[in-house]
Amino acid sequence: MPLIQTPIFYRGVLFVQSFDEQHNKENNGLVCMDQAGRIRWRTGPESVFGNGNILAADGLLFVMHGK
């Protein structure tokens, strides 16, 4: 079952990270979506942050590693 951390809505876009060790690893990583739900960019499966949370501050996005 994929783990989806609490998304963050910041500066008009939604940031979500997904992590699934068992199934479709292609969907792992950090995703940025606009308000219509269109994906603007994604990090891809090579950038997995595990169970870490996301923090937005001072124009930056901090992604904590969950390990």
N, C-alpha and C positions, 0 to 999 in steps of 0.2 A: 504494500500500500504506500503510495507516495506521501511524503511529508511536505506540507505546504505551510511555510511560516506566515505569520500575520503580515498581510500586504501593507505597503505604505503609499498613500496618495500625497505626492509632493510636487509642487510647481506644475500642477495640471496633468501629471502622468502617474500611473500606478506601477509600482515596483513590487514584483512577487518573486520569491525563489522557491524552487521545487527540488526535492531530493528523493530519489528512489533507488536503493541499492539492488533491489530484487528484480525489477521489471524493465520497463522501457527507459534506459539510461539516456536516450537521445533527448528526452524532455527535461533533463536535469539542468540546473543552472539558474541564473538571474534573468528575469524577463522584464522589459519595460513596455507598457501598453498605454495607448492614448485613451481618452474618455469614451471612445466608440468601441473599445475592445480590440483594436488593431495592434498587432505587435510592432513596435518601433525598432527594437533590437533585443537580442538575447546573447548571453555569454556562451551558451552551448555546454555540452556535457563535460568538456575538459576543465571547466571552472566550477567545481562543486564546492559549496561552502558548508555542507552538512546541516546540522541543526541550528546553526547560528542565526541571530536576528539581524534586522536591518535598522539602521539609524540614519536619519537625515538631519543635517545641521550645517548652517553657514554655507549653503550652496553645494555641499558635498554629500555623497552617499557612502556610509560606512557599512560594510558587510562583515559581521563577526563570524569567525569560523567556529563551528559547533563542536569541534573535537577537543 
